[in-house]
Amino acid sequence: MSDTIEVSKLVKTYGAVTAVNGIDFTVRQGDVFAFLGPNGAGKTTTTEILEGLRSRTTGDVRVLGLDPWSQGRELHRQIGVIPQEFRFLEKITPKEAILYYGALFGTKPDPAKLLAQVELTDKSAARYDTLSGGQKQKLGLALALVSEPKVCFLDEPTTGLDPHARRAIWQVIRTLKAEGRTVFLTTHYLEEAELLADQVAIINKGQIIARGTPEQIIEAHGGPERLSVEAPPSMAEFLRRTLPLSVGASNGRVEVEMKEKGDALRVLTAIDASGIPWKGFATKTDTLEDVFVRLVGRMDEGEIKSGEVA
């Protein structure tokens, strides 16, 4: 499988400020690639460089084999983009907007099909300025698909959507992948990235601090599996005296870190022997969001430096 996006030693500076500091990554054709980071991390700057909307200071960038800045005209006919807080002409309707984009790109889109994909059929004839924030986001996604793009840049496409609408957009993303299109996704919903992405890169302070599949990142940087029960702090005190395992207590729950699967039985046996009331046991593992918060926090606090965890 070939690489659709190639980034090597990318740097972007604004005077004395370095927004992107020598990052490297590739995105394979047909993959969903999630680019994650806190606000101000360099995420939007990098994305706009890939889209040909912003020049780079140094480094090499190729999208579909093209330089986004010097070959932007050719590239823009092959990519679809939905920016943050998508805006459009106030009096235009979704159907008219799709036909308008089709004229710009020289394609003949089916407005009914595209609007059905993003669950906006009932707003086909509504003016843009009457749409809700979530409905505007849906229209932005529909317009990003008008040119039948090889690469879709989706910048927080589900922001402002209700859970049902978010899942509809997820299905659109899965369909794009099934069609062999590449999706470059930025999102603040970490569970969204964990569900959809083939590959993930986490950027902070202009540098990539982790990359790989969601599973690889969780395995490399997540904590151990934990057994959790609803119980008073006295249960944690008892388990600390009884077991050679790390025990924590907060918000009415007690958690015990397990080193191996057999620890689960030992922990439950100790809990039962304590004589302390408890209920609702469950095992827990770290999510991508847990790892993201931990890595960004450790870097912000100076515990780790860029490149030490990527």
Buried (B, 14 or more C-beta within 10 A) or exposed (E): EEBBBBBEEBBBBEEEEBBBBBBBBBBBBBBBBBBBBBEEBBBBBBBBBBBBBBEBEEBEBBBBEBBBBEBBEBBBBBBBBBBEEBEBEEEBBBBBBBBBBBEEBEEEBEBEEBBBBBBBBEBBEBBBEEBEEBBBBBBBBBBBBBBEBBBBBBBBBBBBBEEEBBBBBBEBBBEBBEEEBBBBBBBBBBEBBBBBBBBBBBBBBBBBBBBBEBEEBBEEBBBBBBBBBBBBEEBBBBBBEBBEBBBBBEEEBBBBBBEEEEBBEBBBEBBEEBEBEBEEBEEEEBBBBBBBBBBBEBBEEEEBEBEEBB
